[in-house]
Amino acid sequence: MTKTKNPILIGVIAGLAAAVLMAAGGYFVALSIILIFLSMAAIFAAGLGFGLLSCIVAIGTAALANAVLLNSPLAFLMTAAPLVPAAVMSHLANMSRPAGEIGGPETATAWYPLSDVLFAGAVLTAIASVYTTLASPQIEALYGALADAMQQMMADMSGAGAQMETLPRDEMVAMIRVIWPFAQSMQMMIALFAGFYFAMRFLSAAGRNIRPREDIASSLRMNRVAIIVLLTGIAGMFIGGRIGMVGSSLAGACAGGFLLAGFAVIHAFLRGKSWGIPGLVLVYLLTFFFLPVIGFLLVIAGGLANPRRAIPLTQTNPENDANTKL
């Protein structure tokens, strides 16, 4: 496979597609999650299929389009920041080296471990989450609105017969300041991987992928360093202030990575079993609908229990000159 002759044009097209999908997500709230995933997939398609330059152009185009659409220079940075991890993840995923350099067979190529790609995405996602939180001029108003809504909900439940102890508004706002970066980082991390996954499937079907498509159920794990970062982030959450926000973002992004790894472990465990599909359906229903807190904690625990750093190997293709060497 050879590189595209015009990666910049591909980047512009991918960026415009991502901008349109993001804008549509604001109008069609019911489909917003799917549209955000697809916008991430468009950015990843440029990076995974056509290189780092194409991905950077795509991010710049999407950010510029949103800034023009919203008539706000701040929108450029607020759009670009969450997309920067996609560029780094794409670049790392496309990196390879002869397997013989790391003790593998001479006829194979070793690719950058998916666990390290995911961990890099988690760290950059946390940084992007901190930036977008600090840069947003309406963030305190949002915290206040959420606190008012929660107090009203508790008051309604108390009026309906359930005894709910309502926290003072200031304490509730302080609690939301810690929880919001965690939830935002986790959501961004899941959206990033969803974009990565769908982009890789599309590129593989089109024969445009640089990195060979791999078995996600067996290869998607977080490495052991991410456990230390997760625990450090959780400890920082109890400090409060700016440190608490940074810690919450790190914890949320790493927890999102371990959540994805946990689902991969479940998929690998249930593969080939006669009751595998019903089991998967039950796990997803319990996690996202019926017992979300318990389900998320259990799946994250599954990811924490099985960290590893596996290096995928493929047979060297002498005609493939599109790999980025380590």
C-alpha positions in Angstrom: 0.0 0.0 0.0 1.3 3.5 -0.8 0.5 6.8 0.9 -2.3 8.9 -0.6 -1.1 11.5 -3.0 -3.1 14.2 -1.3 -3.4 13.7 2.5 -4.3 17.3 3.0 -7.4 17.1 0.8 -8.4 13.9 2.7 -7.9 15.8 6.0 -10.1 18.7 4.8 -12.9 16.4 3.8 -12.7 14.4 7.1 -12.6 17.7 9.1 -15.7 19.1 7.3 -17.5 15.8 7.9 -16.6 15.8 11.6 -17.8 19.4 11.9 -21.1 18.7 10.2 -21.6 15.6 12.5 -20.8 17.7 15.6 -23.2 20.4 14.6 -25.9 17.9 13.8 -25.4 16.4 17.3 -26.4 19.7 18.8 -29.7 19.7 16.9 -30.6 16.0 17.2 -30.1 15.4 20.9 -31.5 11.8 20.7 -28.7 10.9 18.2 -26.0 13.1 19.7 -23.9 10.2 21.1 -23.9 8.3 17.8 -23.1 11.5 15.8 -20.2 12.3 18.2 -18.8 8.8 17.7 -19.0 9.2 13.9 -17.3 12.6 14.1 -14.4 11.0 16.0 -14.4 8.2 13.4 -14.0 10.7 10.6 -10.9 12.2 12.4 -9.4 8.8 13.1 -10.1 7.7 9.5 -7.8 10.5 8.3 -5.1 9.7 10.8 -5.2 5.8 10.7 -5.5 5.7 6.9 -3.6 8.6 5.6 -1.1 9.7 8.3 -0.5 12.3 10.9 -0.5 15.3 8.6 -4.0 14.4 7.3 -5.2 14.0 10.9 -3.9 17.4 11.9 -5.5 19.0 8.9 -8.8 17.3 9.8 -8.7 18.6 13.3 -7.8 22.1 12.2 -10.6 22.1 9.6 -13.2 20.8 12.1 -12.2 23.4 14.6 -12.1 26.3 12.1 -15.5 25.2 10.7 -17.1 25.3 14.2 -15.4 28.6 15.0 -16.9 30.2 11.9 -20.3 28.5 12.4 -20.5 29.8 16.0 -18.7 33.1 15.3 -16.4 32.4 18.3 -12.6 32.2 18.3 -12.9 30.2 21.6 -14.9 27.5 19.7 -11.7 26.7 17.7 -9.8 25.7 20.8 -12.7 24.1 22.5 -13.2 21.9 19.4 -9.6 21.1 18.7 -8.6 20.2 22.3 -10.8 17.1 22.6 -9.7 16.0 19.1 -5.9 16.3 19.7 -5.8 12.8 21.4 -7.1 11.3 18.2 -4.1 12.6 16.3 -1.6 11.2 18.9 -3.4 7.9 19.1 -3.5 7.6 15.3 0.2 8.3 15.0 1.1 5.8 17.8 -1.1 3.1 16.3 0.6 3.5 12.9 4.1 3.1 14.4 6.0 -0.1 13.8 9.4 -1.7 13.8 11.0 -5.0 12.7 10.1 -7.6 15.3 13.7 -8.8 15.3 14.8 -5.6 17.1 12.8 -6.7 20.2 13.6 -10.3 20.1 10.8 -11.4 17.7 11.0 -13.3 14.4 13.0 -11.5 11.7 10.1 -11.9 9.2 7.6 -10.1 11.3 6.7 -6.5 12.1 5.9 -5.3 15.6 3.3 -2.7 16.1 2.9 -0.2 18.9 0.9 -1.9 21.7 -2.8 -1.0 21.8 -2.6 -0.7 25.6 -0.1 2.1 25.2 -2.2 3.8 22.5 -5.2 3.7 24.9 -3.1 5.0 27.9 -1.8 7.9 25.8 -5.3 8.7 24.8 -6.4 8.6 28.4 -3.7 11.1 29.6 -4.3 13.5 26.7 -8.1 13.2 27.2 -7.6 14.2 30.9 -5.6 17.2 29.8 -8.2 18.2 27.2 -10.9 17.9 29.8 -9.1 20.2 32.2 -8.6 22.7 29.5 -12.1 22.8 28.2 -13.4 23.0 31.8 -11.2 25.9 32.7 -11.8 27.7 29.4 -15.5 27.4 29.4 -17.1 30.8 30.5 -20.4 29.1 31.4 -19.0 26.3 33.5 -19.9 27.8 36.9 -23.4 28.6 35.6 -23.7 25.0 34.5 -22.6 23.8 38.0 -25.2 26.0 39.6 -28.0 24.8 37.3 -27.1 21.2 38.0 -27.1 21.8 41.7 -30.5 23.5 41.5 -31.9 20.6 39.4 -30.6 18.1 41.9 -32.0 20.0 44.9 -35.4 20.3 43.1 -35.4 16.5 42.4 -34.6 15.7 46.0 -37.4 18.1 47.1 -39.9 16.4 44.8 -38.9 13.0 46.0 -39.3 14.1 49.6 -42.7 15.5 48.8 -43.7 12.1 47.3 -42.9 10.4 50.6 -39.3 9.4 50.2 -37.1 11.0 52.8 -34.2 12.7 51.0 -31.6 14.8 52.9 -30.8 17.8 50.7 -27.3 19.1 50.8 -26.7 22.9 51.0 -26.3 24.4 47.5 -22.7 25.4 48.0 -21.7 21.8 49.1 -23.6 20.4 46.1 -21.8 22.7 43.7 -18.5 21.7 45.2 -19.4 18.1 44.7 -20.3 18.6 41.1 -17.0 20.4 40.5 -15.3 17.1 41.3 -17.7 14.8 39.6 -18.1 16.7 36.3 -14.4 16.4 35.1 -14.6 12.6 36.0 -17.7 12.0 33.9 -16.6 14.3 31.1 -13.2 12.5 30.8 -14.8 9.1 30.9 -17.3 10.1 28.2 -14.5 11.6 26.0 -12.4 8.4 26.4 -15.3 6.1 25.3 -16.0 8.4 22.3 -12.4 8.3 21.3 -12.1 4.6 21.3 -15.5 4.2 19.5 -14.2 6.5 16.8 -10.9 4.5 16.7 -12.8 1.2 16.4 -15.2 2.2 13.7 -12.6 4.0 11.7 -10.4 0.9 11.7 -13.2 -1.3 10.6 -14.1 1.1 7.8 -10.5 1.4 6.6 -9.9 -2.3 6.8 -12.9 -2.9 4.6 -11.6 -0.3 2.2 -8.1 -1.6 2.3 -6.7 1.7 3.4 -5.5 0.9 6.9 -1.8 1.3 7.8 -2.0 -0.8 11.0 -3.5 -4.2 10.4 -6.8 -4.8 12.1 -6.5 -6.8 15.3 -8.7 -8.8 17.6 -10.0 -6.1 20.0 -11.3 -8.6 22.5 -7.9 -10.1 23.1 -5.7 -7.0 22.6 -7.6 -4.2 24.2 -6.1 -3.8 27.7 -4.7 -1.0 29.8 -1.1 -1.2 30.9 0.0 -1.4 34.6 1.2 2.3 34.7 -2.4 3.3 34.2 -3.3 1.8 37.5 -0.9 4.1 39.3 -2.3 7.1 37.4 -5.9 6.1 38.3 -5.1 5.8 42.0 -3.2 9.1 41.9 -6.1 10.8 40.3 -8.6 9.3 42.9 -6.3 10.6 45.7 -6.2 14.0 44.0 -10.0 14.2 44.0 -10.0 14.4 47.8 -7.7 17.4 47.8 -10.2 19.7 46.0 -9.6 22.9 44.0 -7.6 22.8 40.8 -5.7 19.7 42.0 -9.0 17.9 42.6 -10.2 18.8 39.1 -7.0 17.5 37.5 -7.2 14.3 39.6 -10.8 13.8 38.7 -10.0 14.2 35.0 -7.2 11.7 35.2 -9.3 9.2 37.2 -12.2 9.5 34.8 -10.1 9.0 31.7 -8.3 6.0 33.1 -11.5 4.6 34.5 -12.9 4.9 30.9 -9.9 3.0 29.6 -10.3 0.2 32.2 -14.1 0.1 31.4 -13.3 -0.5 27.8 -10.7 -3.1 28.7 -13.3 -4.8 31.0 -15.8 -5.1 28.2 -13.0 -6.6 26.0 -12.3 -9.2 28.8 -16.0 -10.1 28.9 -16.2 -10.4 25.2 -13.1 -12.7 25.2 -14.4 -14.8 28.0 -17.9 -15.3 26.4 -16.5 -16.0 22.9 -17.5 -19.4 21.6 -19.9 -20.2 24.4 -23.4 -21.2 23.4 -24.9 -18.6 25.8 -22.3 -16.0 24.8 -24.7 -13.6 23.0 -27.4 -13.6 25.6 -24.7 -13.1 28.3 -23.3 -10.1 26.5 -26.8 -8.6 26.1 -27.4 -9.1 29.8 -24.1 -7.5 30.8 -24.7 -4.4 28.6 -28.3 -4.1 29.9 -27.2 -4.3 33.6 -24.4 -1.9 33.0 -26.1 0.9 31.1 -29.8 0.6 32.1 -30.6 -1.4 35.3 -27.6 -1.3 37.6 -25.3 1.4 36.1 -23.2 2.2 39.1 -22.6 -1.5 40.1 -22.3 -2.6 36.5 -19.7 0.1 35.7 -17.7 -0.7 38.8 -17.7 -4.4 38.1 -16.6 -4.0 34.4 -13.9 -1.5 35.5 -12.7 -4.1 38.1 -12.5 -6.6 35.2 -10.2 -4.3 33.3 -8.1 -3.6 36.4 -7.7 -7.3 37.0 -6.2 -8.0 33.6 -3.7 -5.3 32.6 -1.1 -6.2 30.1 1.1 -4.8 27.3 0.8 -7.1 24.3 2.8 -6.2 21.1 0.9 -7.3 18.0 3.1 -9.0 15.3 2.3 -9.3 11.6 4.3 -10.9 8.7 6.4 -8.3 7.0 5.1 -7.2 3.6 8.0 -5.7 1.5 5.6 -3.8 -0.6 4.2 -1.9 2.4 6.2 1.3 2.7 3.5 3.3 4.6 4.6 2.3 8.1 6.0 4.8 10.5 9.1 3.4 12.1 9.8 3.7 15.8 
